[in-house]
Structures are given as C-alpha cells and as structure tokens.
Amino acid sequence: MSTDGISGTTLAATRRRRGPKIMTVLSLIAAAIAIIAAIAAATYYYNRPVTVRIAVGPPNSDDFKVVQSIARVFDPQAAGRDRSSIKLRIVPTEGSVQSAVALDTGQADLAVIRGDQQLPKDAQTVATMRKNVVALWLPPAARPRATKRAAEPKIGKIEDLAGHKVGVIGRSQSNVNLLRLILQQYGVPEERVEIVQFAPSEVNEAIRGNKADAFFAVGPVNSQITTDAIGATVRDGGAPTFLPIDLADSIESRYPIYDAAEISPGAFGSAPARPEETIKTISFGHHIVARKSLSESTVTAFTRQLFSMRQALIAANPSAAKIEVPDTDKDAAIPVHPGAEAYVDGEERTFMDRYSDLIWWTILGMSLLGSAGAWAASYLKKDERTNNTSLRERLLVMLSQARKASSHEELDEMQAEADEILRDTLDCYESGAIEAGTLTAFQIALEQFHNAVADRRLFLATEPAPLAPVRPTRAAV
C-alpha cells in the first residue's frame, strides 16, 4: 500500500505548524525590542536638555545684558557642570513691544516685557525681572519758557504741568502713555501739556539747554539712566525738585497693573540726597513671561534653575539681584504660569507625579496585551493540536494496516511515515501545543505500532513461499 499522499500531507502540515511558531518568536523579540526602545526614548526625553527661546531688547539695554548673563550661567560648559536641564537662546528685539509680538507669534517661548503694556492674550508670568518706579522732577529754578508770560505761576505740583513742556527720557511709547495716564488722573488735559522725548544720550544737553520744564523717567530705583539724568541737574548748580504722585493709591485701584510705591531719600544719589525726603510714586514690573502652551515641566525647570543659580547670576551681573519670584495670588494682574507657581509654592510634581497615570495605564495595557498574546498563541496552536490529533488517528490506522501488510516494502513506507509523525509530535510538545498526557498516549500508540511492524516482519520472514500451481496432465488417447 502506498502512503506517499499521506506523507506529503504530513510534511505540509509540519511546515504550516512551524510557520506560526517562528512568527510568534519573532513577534516576542520585536515586542521586547520595542519596549526597550520606548523606555530608552522616554528616559532620554525626560532628561534631555531643553532649549528655550527668550525675546528681549533692545540689545544695549540692562534687560538684554541680564538675560545674556542668565544664558551664560545656564550653559553647562561655561558653568563647569555636566548637564543643564534648560538652555537659553536669545531672540534680540527692538524693545519690549517687539518682544511681546515675538512671543505672540511663536517666535519665542519666553519674553521680557513691561507689565503695563498690552500683553499677548496667553502670556503668563514666570519671574519678575525688576520693579520700575516713576520719577518726575523739575530742574533747579525751573521757570516758564521765554514764550510764556512772566506772570505764569511756577510748577509746584503735577496739576501745574498744564501749559508746560515735559521731557520723557527714552524713546519708548509706553513711557509717554504712562505720563498721559498720570496727567489724566490729575485732570490735566492732554493737549495742555507738550511732551517731547529724549534719548538717554540727549538728556544732559536737554537739561542744560532748558528744553523742558520738567522731566519724566521710568526705571528701577538704581537705574543708571535716571540717576545720571538727575545728576546732570545737580551739576548745573542746584538741586532738583521732585513731584510726588499723591494719587498713587487711586491709580492702583483703577489700574491693578500699577502699585503705589515710595522712593526713599537718597535713592538717586547723595551729597546732596536725591530726593531729600520720601516721595510717593507708582511702580510696575518688568516680567519674564511665557506662552500658556509652554510645557509646565519646562517652566518649572527654568524657574528652579533661575533661582537656584541666583548667586552665580548676581556674581555675573549685579542687576540680576532684582529678579524676584512672580505674584502667585489668584487676583494678580498677570496670571502666573502653573509651572512657575508649582516651584514658588513648593508643589513641584516629580516624574512619578506627572507620569504615574501613564505608567499604570501602560502596565495595564501590557497586561492586556500579554493576555491577548497568550490567547493568540493558544489560537495559533489550535491548528497544531488538531493536526496532531489527526496524525495520531493516522498512526492508529497504520497500526491496523501493519498487521495486514503483504510485504516488507509496505512496512518500510509506513515506518517512514511514523517517523515523520513522531518528529511532528515532539515539535508540538516542545512548542506547548500538546501536553504531557497527550504525548504519553501517543507513545503508547507508537509502541503498539512498532510491535505490530516487528511481528509482521517476523511473520513475513517465516511464512513459506506459496506453491506454484500444478497444470493438469492430458489423458493419453
């Protein structure tokens, strides 16, 4: 009996069984590589240095120089440190207004801007660069200009500025807007005051040339520009007269961006003290602001790095001492960025705080994936088990056929097929498609088959050869 067809079917089934096994192994290897790569990528992403763009200007301003110092201190090579979580890339601008535009258009992630200008709609504070105060003073013996009548009263208070010329130091339009706001608060018509702007380099000439009846400056208390401008008045042989902003509290209540403040005696120089007594004024902040969309973790890292390196910053640029933490009150004029608020309030979120949910969901997902993989492996092995069952049934049929085989050649063919069935069964057992109990049942059937083959071979070897048929003899005639 020929079993070539059955043997071919067995070999094909074996190939089909080995295919899923190889694919399963390759899938497991690929999954392991993917998990390792994901862990490595997540570790790198979390620990990578982040470059943050900050807009500041103009290039010769104190703010620009302070930001340059911050960038140098943040540089790990310059600071002698192995790594820095935040690096700064400066985006130079023409001024605070342009810095705000750069932030609003996405050209920068951070910006140094005045708190009293129009801010981008999603700007949030990260730190206060400095506090600015308003200084309004008169040159000594300020008199009406020659074009005015001699009987015109002298300037004694802000209301008396009507009909006079006020020199604003600096080219920023924001300074002019602030002066007009103060004049409006005192009921001085805008058209009654002539406002002229002077660059810082033109202040001395303007004061000596009596080009203005009063001068208006905005800057920090120790601003060199304001101090030099007031000092130019002293060099003319007299002391300046400061005009207090007595309605500072009213301005603060109407415009929360401004605060009532005081200028202490001698703030702008001594011998003689300038001013000689405390002067009431208003102040506002210059801030480092960030886009609302900027990552909370990035802002927290920047704020932490900024204040943890404070001593190094002050050593690099003493003006950095003015940097303060932002106002975290809920009613602050400019809302604080959540990342900066977390640092200020001591509520920084750790890696586990930020990613614990993701980690647990990943673990759950991997568990479900493992269960799905186990089901898929079981499903793939279903065909192997079914095939192996049919092969075992075939072995039992061959057991019956072996007892009736008529030749050794037929037994050899069945023996070869049994060897293929044995190989397939052992492979199934190794891959987990069948269990030990199934293998034991197969061993019993295989042993019975071998016994039947051996008995049949013995029988065929001892069986006498069949006699040749005897031809009948023809009778004699």
C-alpha positions as CSV (number, residue, x, y, z in Angstrom):
1,M,0.0,0.0,0.0
2,S,1.4,3.4,-1.0
3,T,1.4,6.2,1.6
4,D,3.1,8.9,-0.5
5,G,0.0,11.2,-0.4
6,I,-0.3,10.9,3.4
7,S,3.4,11.6,3.9
8,G,3.2,14.7,1.7
9,T,0.2,15.9,3.8
10,T,2.1,15.3,7.0
11,L,5.2,17.3,5.8
12,A,2.9,20.2,4.6
13,A,1.2,20.3,8.0
14,T,4.6,20.3,9.7
15,R,5.6,23.4,7.7
16,R,2.4,25.1,8.5
17,R,2.9,24.4,12.2
18,R,6.5,25.7,12.2
19,G,5.5,29.0,10.5
20,P,3.3,30.4,13.4
21,K,6.0,29.2,15.8
22,I,8.7,31.2,14.1
23,M,6.4,34.2,13.7
24,T,5.5,34.0,17.4
25,V,9.2,34.0,18.4
26,L,9.9,36.9,16.1
27,S,6.9,38.8,17.4
28,L,8.1,38.4,21.0
29,I,11.6,39.6,20.1
30,A,10.2,42.6,18.2
31,A,7.9,43.4,21.2
32,A,10.9,43.2,23.6
33,I,13.0,45.5,21.4
34,A,10.1,47.9,21.1
35,I,9.6,48.1,24.9
36,I,13.4,48.6,25.5
37,A,13.4,51.3,22.8
38,A,10.3,53.0,24.3
39,I,11.9,53.0,27.8
40,A,15.2,54.4,26.4
41,A,13.3,57.1,24.4
42,A,11.2,58.1,27.5
43,T,14.4,58.3,29.6
44,Y,16.1,60.5,27.0
45,Y,13.1,62.7,26.5
46,Y,12.7,63.3,30.3
47,N,16.4,64.0,30.8
48,R,17.3,65.8,27.6
49,P,18.4,69.5,27.8
50,V,15.6,71.8,26.6
51,T,16.5,74.9,24.6
52,V,14.1,77.8,25.3
53,R,13.9,80.9,23.2
54,I,13.7,84.2,25.0
55,A,12.9,87.5,23.3
56,V,14.5,90.6,24.9
57,G,15.6,94.0,23.7
58,P,16.9,96.4,22.8
59,P,20.4,94.8,22.6
60,N,22.1,97.6,24.6
61,S,19.6,97.6,27.5
62,D,20.1,96.3,31.0
63,D,17.5,93.6,30.5
64,F,19.4,92.3,27.5
65,K,22.6,92.2,29.5
66,V,20.9,90.4,32.4
67,V,19.4,87.8,30.0
68,Q,22.9,87.3,28.4
69,S,24.2,86.6,31.9
70,I,21.5,84.1,32.6
71,A,22.2,82.3,29.3
72,R,25.9,82.1,30.2
73,V,25.2,80.7,33.6
74,F,22.7,78.2,32.2
75,D,25.4,77.0,29.7
76,P,26.7,73.8,31.4
77,Q,30.2,74.2,29.8
78,A,30.6,77.7,30.9
79,A,29.3,76.9,34.4
80,G,31.5,73.8,34.7
81,R,28.6,71.5,35.1
82,D,27.9,68.1,33.4
83,R,24.4,68.9,32.3
84,S,21.7,71.6,32.4
85,S,18.1,70.9,32.0
86,I,17.4,74.3,30.4
87,K,19.4,76.3,27.8
88,L,18.5,79.7,26.6
89,R,18.7,81.0,23.1
90,I,18.3,84.8,22.9
91,V,16.0,86.3,20.3
92,P,17.0,90.0,20.1
93,T,14.3,92.6,19.5
94,E,14.0,96.4,19.3
95,G,12.2,96.6,22.6
96,S,9.5,95.3,25.0
97,V,6.7,95.8,22.5
98,Q,8.5,93.8,19.8
99,S,9.4,91.1,22.4
100,A,5.7,90.7,23.1
101,V,5.0,90.4,19.4
102,A,7.7,87.7,19.1
103,L,6.0,85.8,21.9
104,D,2.6,86.1,20.5
105,T,3.6,84.9,17.0
106,G,5.5,81.9,18.3
107,Q,9.0,83.2,17.5
108,A,9.9,82.9,21.2
109,D,8.9,80.8,24.2
110,L,9.7,83.4,26.8
111,A,9.8,87.2,26.6
112,V,10.9,90.1,28.8
113,I,8.2,92.7,28.7
114,R,6.8,95.7,30.6
115,G,3.8,94.8,32.8
116,D,1.9,97.9,31.8
117,Q,1.9,97.4,28.1
118,Q,-0.6,95.3,26.1
119,L,0.3,91.7,26.7
120,P,-0.3,88.7,24.4
121,K,-3.6,87.1,25.3
122,D,-2.0,83.9,26.6
123,A,1.1,85.4,28.4
124,Q,1.7,84.2,31.9
125,T,4.4,85.4,34.3
126,V,7.4,83.2,35.2
127,A,9.5,85.7,37.1
128,T,9.7,89.4,37.8
129,M,12.9,90.9,36.3
130,R,12.7,94.1,38.2
131,K,10.4,96.8,39.6
132,N,10.2,100.1,37.9
133,V,9.3,103.4,39.6
134,V,8.2,106.7,38.1
135,A,10.4,109.7,38.7
136,L,9.0,113.2,37.9
137,W,11.3,116.2,38.7
138,L,12.0,119.8,37.9
139,P,15.4,121.3,37.1
140,P,16.5,123.9,39.7
141,A,14.8,127.2,39.5
142,A,12.5,126.0,36.7
143,R,10.8,128.9,35.1
144,P,8.3,129.3,32.3
145,R,9.9,129.4,28.9
146,A,10.6,132.7,27.2
147,T,7.4,132.3,25.1
148,K,5.3,132.3,28.2
149,R,4.2,135.3,30.2
150,A,6.4,136.1,33.2
151,A,3.4,136.2,35.5
152,E,2.7,132.5,34.8
153,P,2.9,130.5,38.1
154,K,5.7,128.2,38.8
155,I,5.3,124.4,38.8
156,G,4.6,123.2,42.4
157,K,2.5,120.1,41.7
158,I,1.5,117.8,38.9
159,E,-1.6,119.9,38.1
160,D,0.7,122.9,37.3
161,L,2.2,121.0,34.4
162,A,-0.6,122.3,32.2
163,G,0.9,124.7,29.7
164,H,4.4,123.4,30.1
165,K,6.8,121.1,28.3
166,V,7.6,117.7,29.9
167,G,10.7,115.8,28.6
168,V,10.3,112.0,28.6
169,I,13.6,110.1,28.9
170,G,13.7,107.2,26.5
171,R,12.1,106.5,23.1
172,S,9.5,104.0,24.4
173,Q,5.9,105.0,23.6
174,S,4.9,103.2,26.8
175,N,6.6,105.9,28.9
176,V,4.5,108.5,27.1
177,N,1.3,106.5,27.6
178,L,2.1,106.3,31.3
179,L,2.7,110.0,31.6
180,R,-0.6,110.7,29.9
181,L,-2.4,108.3,32.3
182,I,-1.0,110.2,35.3
183,L,-2.0,113.6,33.8
184,Q,-5.5,112.2,33.2
185,Q,-5.7,111.1,36.8
186,Y,-5.0,114.7,37.9
187,G,-7.4,116.2,35.4
188,V,-4.7,117.8,33.3
189,P,-5.9,117.9,29.6
190,E,-3.6,116.0,27.3
191,E,-3.5,118.9,24.8
192,R,-2.3,121.3,27.5
193,V,1.0,119.5,28.0
194,E,3.7,119.3,25.3
195,I,5.5,116.0,25.5
196,V,8.9,115.6,24.0
197,Q,11.1,112.5,24.1
198,F,14.9,112.4,24.6
199,A,17.2,109.5,24.1
200,P,19.4,108.8,27.2
201,S,22.4,110.3,25.4
202,E,20.5,113.5,24.8
203,V,19.4,114.1,28.4
204,N,22.4,116.2,29.5
205,E,22.0,118.6,26.6
206,A,18.3,118.9,27.1
207,I,18.7,119.8,30.8
208,R,21.5,122.3,30.1
209,G,19.6,123.8,27.2
210,N,16.4,124.1,29.3
211,K,14.5,122.3,26.6
212,A,11.9,121.1,29.0
213,D,10.3,122.4,32.2
214,A,10.0,119.0,33.8
215,F,11.5,115.6,33.2
216,F,9.8,112.2,33.4
217,A,11.8,108.9,33.7
218,V,10.8,105.2,34.3
219,G,13.2,102.6,35.6
220,P,14.4,100.7,38.6
221,V,15.3,102.8,41.7
222,N,19.0,102.4,41.0
223,S,18.7,103.0,37.2
224,Q,21.9,104.5,35.9
225,I,20.0,106.4,33.2
226,T,17.6,108.1,35.7
227,T,20.5,108.7,38.2
228,D,22.6,110.3,35.5
229,A,19.8,112.5,34.3
230,I,19.0,113.7,37.8
231,G,22.8,114.2,38.4
232,A,23.0,116.4,35.4
233,T,20.7,118.8,37.2
234,V,22.9,118.9,40.2
235,R,25.9,119.7,38.1
236,D,24.1,122.8,36.9
237,G,24.5,124.2,40.4
238,G,21.2,123.3,42.1
239,A,19.1,120.5,43.5
240,P,16.1,119.1,41.6
241,T,12.6,119.3,42.9
242,F,10.7,116.0,42.8
243,L,6.9,116.0,42.2
244,P,5.1,113.3,44.3
245,I,2.3,111.3,42.8
246,D,-0.1,111.6,45.7
247,L,-2.9,109.8,43.8
248,A,-0.8,106.6,43.5
249,D,-3.4,104.7,45.6
250,S,-6.2,105.8,43.3
251,I,-4.2,104.8,40.2
252,E,-3.5,101.4,41.8
253,S,-7.2,100.8,42.4
254,R,-8.2,101.8,38.9
255,Y,-5.2,100.0,37.2
256,P,-4.2,96.9,39.0
257,I,-1.0,96.6,36.9
258,Y,0.4,99.6,38.9
259,D,1.3,99.6,42.6
260,A,1.6,102.6,45.0
261,A,5.2,102.9,46.0
262,E,7.7,105.2,47.6
263,I,11.2,106.5,46.6
264,S,13.4,106.6,49.6
265,P,15.7,109.6,50.4
266,G,19.0,109.4,48.6
267,A,17.7,106.7,46.1
268,F,19.2,108.6,43.2
269,G,22.3,109.8,44.8
270,S,23.6,111.5,47.9
271,A,25.5,114.7,48.8
272,P,23.0,116.2,48.5
273,A,20.4,113.4,48.8
274,R,18.2,113.0,45.8
275,P,15.4,113.1,46.8
276,E,15.8,114.7,50.2
277,E,12.7,113.1,51.6
278,T,10.4,110.1,50.8
279,I,8.5,110.7,47.6
280,K,5.2,108.9,46.8
281,T,5.0,107.4,43.3
282,I,3.8,104.3,41.4
283,S,5.6,101.2,40.3
284,F,5.1,98.3,37.9
285,G,7.0,95.2,37.0
286,H,9.2,94.1,34.1
287,H,8.4,90.4,33.8
288,I,9.7,87.2,32.2
289,V,6.5,85.8,30.7
290,A,5.8,82.5,28.9
291,R,3.2,81.3,26.5
292,K,0.4,79.5,28.2
293,S,1.1,76.5,26.0
294,L,4.7,76.1,27.1
295,S,5.2,72.9,29.0
296,E,4.6,73.1,32.7
297,S,7.6,70.9,33.4
298,T,9.8,73.1,31.2
299,V,8.7,76.3,33.0
300,T,9.2,74.6,36.4
301,A,12.7,73.6,35.4
302,F,13.5,77.1,34.1
303,T,12.2,78.7,37.3
304,R,14.0,76.3,39.6
305,Q,17.3,76.7,37.6
306,L,16.9,80.5,37.6
307,F,16.6,80.9,41.4
308,S,18.9,78.0,42.4
309,M,21.7,79.7,40.4
310,R,20.9,83.1,41.8
311,Q,24.3,83.7,43.5
312,A,26.1,82.8,40.2
313,L,23.8,85.2,38.3
314,I,24.4,88.1,40.7
315,A,28.2,87.5,40.5
316,A,27.9,87.6,36.7
317,N,25.7,90.7,36.7
318,P,24.6,92.5,39.9
319,S,21.4,93.7,38.2
320,A,20.2,90.0,38.5
321,A,19.7,90.7,42.2
322,K,16.4,92.4,41.2
323,I,14.9,89.2,39.9
324,E,12.0,88.1,42.1
325,V,9.5,85.2,42.1
326,P,6.2,86.1,40.5
327,D,3.0,87.0,42.2
328,T,1.0,83.8,42.7
329,D,-2.2,85.4,44.0
330,K,-5.3,84.4,42.2
331,D,-6.2,88.1,41.6
332,A,-2.7,89.0,40.2
333,A,-2.8,91.5,37.3
334,I,-0.9,89.0,35.2
335,P,-1.7,85.3,35.9
336,V,1.3,83.2,36.9
337,H,2.3,80.2,34.8
338,P,1.4,76.9,36.5
339,G,5.0,75.7,36.2
340,A,6.3,78.8,38.0
341,E,3.5,78.6,40.6
342,A,4.4,75.0,41.3
343,Y,8.0,76.0,42.1
344,V,7.1,79.0,44.2
345,D,4.5,77.1,46.2
346,G,6.8,74.1,46.7
347,E,4.4,71.8,44.8
348,E,6.7,70.7,42.0
349,R,5.5,67.4,40.5
350,T,8.0,64.7,40.4
351,F,8.5,62.3,37.5
352,M,6.1,59.8,39.2
353,D,3.5,62.6,39.9
354,R,3.5,63.6,36.2
355,Y,3.6,60.2,34.7
356,S,2.1,57.8,37.3
357,D,-1.2,57.5,35.4
358,L,0.6,56.9,32.2
359,I,2.8,54.2,33.8
360,W,-0.1,52.4,35.3
361,W,-2.1,52.6,32.1
362,T,1.0,51.2,30.3
363,I,1.2,48.4,32.8
364,L,-2.4,47.6,32.3
365,G,-2.1,47.8,28.6
366,M,0.9,45.5,28.6
367,S,-1.1,43.1,30.8
368,L,-4.0,43.1,28.4
369,L,-1.5,42.8,25.5
370,G,0.0,39.8,27.2
371,S,-3.4,38.2,27.7
372,A,-4.2,38.9,24.1
373,G,-0.8,37.4,23.1
374,A,-1.5,34.3,25.1
375,W,-4.9,33.9,23.5
376,A,-3.4,34.4,20.1
377,A,-0.7,31.9,20.8
378,S,-3.3,29.4,22.0
379,Y,-5.4,30.1,18.9
380,L,-2.4,29.5,16.7
381,K,-1.6,26.2,18.5
382,K,-5.2,25.1,18.0
383,D,-4.4,24.1,14.4
384,E,-1.3,22.3,15.7
385,R,-3.3,20.3,18.2
386,T,-6.0,19.5,15.6
387,N,-3.3,18.4,13.1
388,N,-1.5,16.3,15.8
389,T,-4.8,14.6,16.7
390,S,-5.4,13.6,13.1
391,L,-1.8,12.3,12.9
392,R,-2.3,10.2,16.0
393,E,-5.5,8.8,14.4
394,R,-3.5,8.1,11.3
395,L,-1.0,6.2,13.5
396,L,-3.8,4.0,14.9
397,V,-5.0,3.3,11.3
398,M,-1.4,2.4,10.3
399,L,-1.3,0.0,13.4
400,S,-4.2,-1.9,11.9
401,Q,-2.7,-1.8,8.4
402,A,0.7,-3.0,9.6
403,R,-0.8,-6.3,10.9
404,K,-2.1,-6.9,7.3
405,A,0.9,-5.7,5.3
406,S,1.8,-8.1,2.5
407,S,5.5,-7.0,2.0
408,H,8.5,-5.5,3.7
409,E,8.4,-2.6,1.3
410,E,4.9,-1.6,2.5
411,L,6.1,-1.8,6.1
412,D,9.1,0.4,5.3
413,E,6.8,3.1,3.9
414,M,4.6,3.0,7.0
415,Q,7.7,3.1,9.2
416,A,8.9,6.3,7.4
417,E,5.6,7.9,7.8
418,A,5.5,7.0,11.5
419,D,8.9,8.7,11.9
420,E,7.5,11.9,10.4
421,I,4.6,11.7,12.8
422,L,7.0,11.2,15.7
423,R,9.0,14.3,14.7
424,D,5.9,16.4,14.4
425,T,4.5,15.3,17.7
426,L,7.8,16.1,19.5
427,D,7.9,19.5,18.0
428,C,4.3,20.2,19.1
429,Y,5.2,19.1,22.6
430,E,8.3,21.4,22.7
431,S,6.2,24.4,21.5
432,G,3.5,23.7,24.1
433,A,0.8,22.8,21.6
434,I,0.2,19.5,23.3
435,E,0.6,18.4,26.9
436,A,2.5,15.5,28.6
437,G,-0.7,13.4,28.8
438,T,-1.2,13.6,25.0
439,L,2.4,12.8,24.4
440,T,2.1,9.7,26.7
441,A,-1.0,8.5,24.7
442,F,1.0,8.9,21.5
443,Q,3.9,7.0,22.9
444,I,1.6,4.1,23.7
445,A,0.2,4.1,20.2
446,L,3.7,4.4,18.6
447,E,4.9,1.5,20.7
448,Q,2.0,-0.6,19.6
449,F,2.7,0.3,16.0
450,H,6.3,-0.7,16.3
451,N,5.3,-4.0,17.9
452,A,2.9,-4.7,15.1
453,V,5.5,-3.9,12.4
454,A,8.0,-6.2,14.1
455,D,5.5,-9.0,14.4
456,R,4.5,-8.6,10.8
457,R,8.1,-8.6,9.6
458,L,8.7,-11.8,11.6
459,F,5.6,-13.4,10.1
460,L,6.6,-12.4,6.5
461,A,10.1,-13.8,7.1
462,T,8.9,-17.3,8.4
463,E,5.9,-17.7,6.1
464,P,6.5,-20.5,3.5
465,A,6.6,-19.4,-0.1
466,P,3.4,-20.1,-2.0
467,L,3.4,-23.3,-4.2
468,A,3.4,-23.0,-7.9
469,P,0.0,-24.0,-9.4
470,V,0.0,-27.6,-10.9
471,R,-1.1,-27.9,-14.5
472,P,-3.4,-30.9,-15.2
473,T,-1.9,-33.6,-17.5
474,R,-3.7,-34.5,-20.7
475,A,-5.0,-38.2,-20.9
476,A,-3.4,-40.5,-23.4
477,V,-5.5,-41.2,-26.4
